[in-house]
Amino acid sequence: MAVYLVDKPNGAIAASVANMDIEAKVVLIKDGVYLDPSTMPGKVYAMEDDVHARGLKERLAGKVTTIGYPELVDLIVADKVINFA
């Protein structure tokens, strides 16, 4: 099980790699919140600050779980991290 930190420039590569992990936890960060969460495997999270800064709250509602930095730290501490940012 791993946490995949995904920004937009590497979204396709991240999705491809994460698809090999049936327990993937994908965290969309920065411009990664523009990516289609349905292309990502496993549980998909998005950084709340990035979602709000880009005005995407309505578009992502029900598709991702928004999290803050404390929750991100919990995910990072609990699992292996693969960074695509």
Beta strands, then each sheet from edge to edge (+ up, - down):
strand 1: 2-6
strand 2: 25-28
strand 3: 43-47
strand 4: 65-67
strand 5: 80-84
sheet 1: 4+ 3+ 2+ 1+ 5+
end
